[in-house]
Amino acid sequence: MDVLWDSDGHLSVRDVHERLVEDRDLAYTTVMTVLDRLAKKKVVTRVRDGRAWQYSPAGSREEMTAVSMRSTLESLDTRDRKSAMMHFLGGASESELAQIRAALAEVTDTEAG
């Protein structure tokens, strides 16, 4: 996903593979399979370009992280949800807590306005 997020447009399997093999040894078919599965899960979008597919992220890094966090919280019942949030916040640094407070203030201001 980082390769797709860091690109400025659609990438083919070959493009993604070439960028990934700079850091690790991966088979072309592995990259193709993963991109196909991500497309089926609607994590990436793809369009035909001749015989090849061109892939791009379905959302920004931030949007997709938020969806993942929301999905995880919604999978818990109300009591477990609060407990999970308390564990998360208990492990947060002062800087992270300040960022959370600022984000909450922004959301509250938006809802009030």
N, C-alpha and C positions, 0 to 999 in steps of 0.2 A: 504494500500500500504506500509506503514511503516513496518508492520510485514513481508511482502514479501521482501522488500529491506534489512531489517536487518537479514534475514535468509541467510544461506550459501548453499541453494539448493531449490529444489521443496518442497512445503508444501501442505498437504491435507486440505480440508475444516475443518476437525477436528483439525489439527495442528493450523490453523489460529484462529479458534474459541477458543481453549484453551488459546492462548496467549492474545486474546482480552478480554475474560471474567475476566481476572485478574484485569482489570481496570474499567470495565463496565458490565452491565447486557444486554447481547445480545442473541437472540435465534440462535440456530445452523442454522435454515432454513434461517434466515436473512443473515448470513455470506455466506451461499451457494448461495443465490439469487444474492448477490452483486458480488461475484466472477464469477458467470456465466455471469452476465451483463458486467463485466470488460473484460472477455474473448471474448464476442461477439463484444465489441468495440476495441478489439486488444490491450488493455492496459496491460493485462496479457496473458501469454501463458499457455496452459494446455496440459498434456499428460495423457493417461489412465495408471493406475497402478492397474490391477485387476478390481475391481468394482468401484474404486474411481478415481477421477481426482487429479493430482498433479499440483499445480499452481506455477508460477514464474513470476516476472515482465518482461514485454516485453522490457524494457530499464531501464537504470539507473535513479535515482532520477533527476540528472542533465539533462539528455537527454529528459526525459519526461516533465520537467519544460520548457525547451527550445521549445519543440514542442507546448506546450500549449501557451506560450508567442507568438510564431510565428503565430499560428492559430488565436489568438485574434487580433494581428495587421493586419493580412491579411483580416480579416472580415470588416475592416474599409476602407473608401476611403482615398486617399493620404493625403488630408488636415486634416481629423480626426485622421489619424495615427500620423502625426506630433504633433498635439495637445495632443493626449494621451501620447506620449513619453515625451512631455514637462511637463505635469502634473506629470508623474512618476518621472522624473528627479528633478522636483521642490520639491518633498517630500523626496529626497534622502539625507542622511547624507554626511558629508565630506568624511568619510571613504568609503561609498558606491560609491560616485563619483570617488574617487581614484581608486577603484577596476574596475569601468566601464572604466576609462581612460586607465588603464593597459590592460584590455581585448581588447579595441579598438586598442591600439598600437600593441598588439600581433597579432590580425587579420590583421592589415595593414601590418605588417612585413611579415607575412605568404604569403599574396597576392603578395607582392612586390618581394619576394624571389623565 
